Amino acid sequence: MAIISCKSLTKQYGAKVLAVDKLDLDIEEGEVFGLLGPNGAGKTTTISMLCTLIHSTSGQASVAGFDIKKQPSKVRQNIGIVFQEPSVDDLLSGRENLELHGMLYGMKEQDRNARIGEMLELVGLTDRANDLVREYSGGMRRRLEIARGLMHRPKVLFLDEPTLGLDPQSRTHIWDYIRRLSKEHGTTMVLTTHYMEEADLLCNRIGIMDLGKIIALGTPRELKSKIGEDIVRLRGAVDADKIRKLKFVRKAAQEDGITTVALVDAPVNLQALLKVVGRVDSVEVREVTLNDVFLHYTGKEIHKEEGEGGWFERVARSGGNRA
């Protein structure tokens, strides 16, 4: 069942800037959906419309069963947002930040207190709950923001570059929390990221946007299998002609004792290849990556630390008047 549905969703600024172009997209309940694209592709504009931060020009969309134009307050009650830039209050403790968020959403005191304890435990901040946020590390702040986004039990959580700028250890911890939310709580998540390994690891499906349109859609594995071959390098005595007869081998070339084989879906077909090859001195595998997919469809390299420069937050503060 689609918990987010877009039909010809369009956003145009003036006569020349078409940010989102007749977008058709369904996101299933409980899915972790990755929305990828170069800066300016339209992904942040799309999310901002779905969060009711800006108005669409035309088309329709619903989130958690509510129309983004006709029922914006209902949409907001059913979503949580983790912004790209830090947005928790440094002058409050972690517990106080969650308390304030619960009050803003009209949660009753008993429910609010119980939920605060659950969220702090979920993100591993129980022992730091009463410390001021200004004393938190970057990873701890991000974990608190995830807890805050979930405080009011939203059906959909939007994560805008959730690990941008974090160190590898903190990034891994955030990945663990996102996986846990998906598995144990069934929370639907829409994730934007410039980290291809993050999208590959977390997302059930990925949509790649460019020029306001979805230009590729599928599971990470499906997308990788569509765009090319994995590369296997074999060192040793290998019969290249025998290899070329295999249906999953695209090509095989030999030079200086190394046979380079291009084959489809190495995780599935590597074992069959090695059975035909027999004993070799060494095997090196270079699988197709999501970065290869991204480059194939957009013609652009993605830069991991780019982000969107806090555009999402600026839209929220300005009431949706910025392109």
Buried (B, 14 or more C-beta within 10 A) or exposed (E): EBBBBBEEBBBBEEEEEBBBBBBEBEBEBBBBBBBBBBBBBBBBBBBBBBBBBBEBBEBBBBBBBBEBBEBBEBBBBBBBBBBBBBBBEEEBBBBBBBBBBBEEBEBEEEEBBEBBEEBBEBBBBBEBBEBBBEEBEEBBBBBBBBBBBBBBBBBBBBBBBBBBBBEEEBBEBBBEBBEEBBEEEEBBBBBBBBBBBBBBBBBBBBBBBBBBBBBBBBEBEEBBBEBBBBBBBBBBEBBBEEBEEBEBBEEBEBEEEBBBBBBBBBEEBBEBBBEEBEEBEEBEEEBBBBBBBBBBBBEEEBEBEEBBEBBBBEBBEEEBEEE
